[in-house]
Amino acid sequence: MNFSEWEDIPVELLLRILSLVDDRTVIVASGVCNGWRIAISSALTHLSLSWCKKNMNNLVLYLIPKFTKLEVLILRQDTPQLQDDAVEIIAKNCRDLQELDLSKSFKLTDRSLYALARGCPNLVKLNISGCTAFSDTALGYLTGFCRKLKFINLCGCVKSATDRALKAIGYNCNQLQSLNLGWCDHVGDEGVKSLAYGCPDLRGLDLCGCVLITDESVIALANNCHHLRSLGLYYCQNITDRAMYSLAQSRAKNKHEVWTSMKKSYEEEGLTNLNISQCTALTPPAVQAVCDSFPSLHTCPGRHSLIISGCLNLTSVHCACAVYAHRGTSAMPH
């Protein structure tokens, strides 16, 4: 097949072929001819440039004006390459963008968040984990425009993830479902309570390493976030039995909601993952109460979803599976 025959390939067939190859090949194909470039640019909605180890910034500046229909853009990096001008190009050209991954972009400043706020109001998922230069002012500004956000990863964003920013998220992003605040050690009870009050559909919250929070945060979550499935409290050493009992009691209060949909079983609702590693103030009765209240929390081998490593005093806590297994073993003839 000569070049002219390739050029005349039906658009539907071209796009089908390109759906089977990696993103680097798609980019190469977009440069074959004008017809291919137009076809690809009008149809491409998902793009990852994480494979680019050098000059990602220049590649973004060159490509993004050609791919204006993008809905998902993954720019995760091993070494920081992106600069603010690249994010500004994205914000200017990709109005339909819903998912953006900028993790480990250490060189980005508040300019990037301000640009995204103005240019990408339809963002649903934003990963800026490890972007340590962003401020809480810029993050709060972003949430005022990107009110559709459901998934936000702020892991390691110590400067931007503060109580002030969390209050903005709680006020602006009431559709939020998942938030990662791992190792954001400026986060306190006021910020978490703002999330609990403002984001009733919250399903996953990682507070690992947020050493300032106390029982007040967990109590607010238990009382207001009835769809919470995953909660990370690793190294939150101010958490006590009071927080655990509030989680257990919230289960009893919300049982009536579980049965509103007969398609969902009792076991499918409520907490399915709880990390209380290094929460050394907790006692076995309180943690056992949580485990008993949520059948999807497991301590048995291969299904660990109640994580208690570093809490030697909690070794007696067991899920129902372990109890049944013990009974079965005891019932076996010797």
Buried (B, 14 or more C-beta within 10 A) or exposed (E): EEEEEBEEBEBEEBBEEBEEEEBEEBBEBBEBBEBBBEBBBEBBEEBBBBEBEEEBBBBBBEBBBBBBBBBBBBBBBEEBBBBBBBBBBBBBBBEEBBBBBBBBBEBBBBBBBBBBBBBBEBBBBBBBBBBBBBBBBBBBBBBEBBBBBBBBBBBBBBBBBBBBBBBBBBBBBBBBBBBBBBBBBBBBBBBBBBBBBBBBBBBBBBBBBBBBBBBBBBBBBBBBBBBBBBBBBBBBBBBBBBBBBBBBBBBEEBEEEBEEEEEEEEEEBBBBBBBBBBBBBBBBEBBBBBBBBBBBBBBBEEEBBBBBEEBEEBEEBBBBBBEEBEEEEEEEEE
